[in-house]
Amino acid sequence: MNTTETKLIQEKISGYRKELFSLIQRLIQIRSYSGEEQEIVEFILSKMREYGFDEAFADGLGNAVGRIGNGPVKILFDAHIDTVKVTEGENWTYPPFEGKIVDGKIYGRGAVDEKPAMAGYLIAGKVLKEMYGNQPLPFTLYAVGSVLEEDCDGYPLLHLIEKEGIRPDYVLLGEPTDLRVYRGQRGRMEVEIATHGKSAHGAHNQQGINAIYKMAKIVSEIEQLDANLQPVEPLGKGSITVSDISSKAPSLCSVPDYCRIHIDRRLTVGETQELVVQQLQEIAQKLGIKANIWIPMYRGKSWKGTEFEQDAYFPTWILEEEHPLVQAALDSAA
């Protein structure tokens, strides 16, 4: 693409600013909690067809998929279109699904993460079709509104690759970055730990073994582990957080014989699931506590009724600065 073409594309896109803002507003107004994205998928597909995309369909999981061109280089633009739920609606300055614009800012659930990216992809597709129509292109562009991402991170695109046969050469993610080019992302995984004890009546608690007390020692060590994790450039420091705890006992008047914690672990460069499990095993061994440690399986169902499962492990990824995709992104953002 030459300089003249690039300038023309930029001018055309600038001419659609009001339409872009209107699209963002409409996407915010459509409530799209994870697993409940049917309405927003149908809206996106209708816009893809209106803008002349060569193909627009919902895949087997329910992702909105639009295609432009049929060239050998496959490029995928992804924006997840689901959001977490609103549980504190009364605390919002403006209603979360109104998409209200005030002083040049738009407010609502998904206004940052990440419905504007989807709107941008739609306008980009519209401009491409207006400029090139059905002319052969050197690339195939897929614009994807992925579902269920808030619940299961990378699974929507894994489904697209493994189940739908769409294997892109390059991927652009629309996650919010304050308009800076990010070339990597920390990984995420979940871990569960269980300790066992011996139940006894609360009046004779010395006869029991309290599983919570065992777990309390492990939790304290996990807090210290988090403080000691070292940053690795360019992604910085990983983290580990105990995010849930539960216990079981015959009654509230007895010693609990079971305790379980759920852990959220963010992974920087060089950290893997094997390393994380080893770190936790070493904590239990140091304390002399027998503990079961495992990575849970995430199971879910999409708005289409498609059931799926995946280990709750989403690896760290990073591209080198010299990677052609990074350089192309930097050039485009300049």
Buried (B, 14 or more C-beta within 10 A) or exposed (E): EEEEEEEBBEEBBEEBEEEBBBBBBBBBBBBBBBBBBBEBBEBBBEBBEEBBBBEBBBBEBBBBBBBBBBEEEBBBBBBBBBBEEBEEEEEBEBBBBBBBBEEEEBBBBBBEBBBBBBBBBBBBBBBBBEEEEEEEBEBBBBBBBBBBBBBBBBBBBBBBEEEBEBEBEBBBBBBEEEEEBBBBBBBBBBBBBBBBBEBBEEEEEEEBBBBBBBBBBBBEBBEEBBEEBEEBEEBEEBBBEBEEBEBEBEEEEBBBBBBBBBBBBBBBBEBBBEEBBEBBEEBBEEBEBEBEBEBBEBEBEBBBEBEBEBEBBBBBEBEEEEEEBBEBBEEEEE
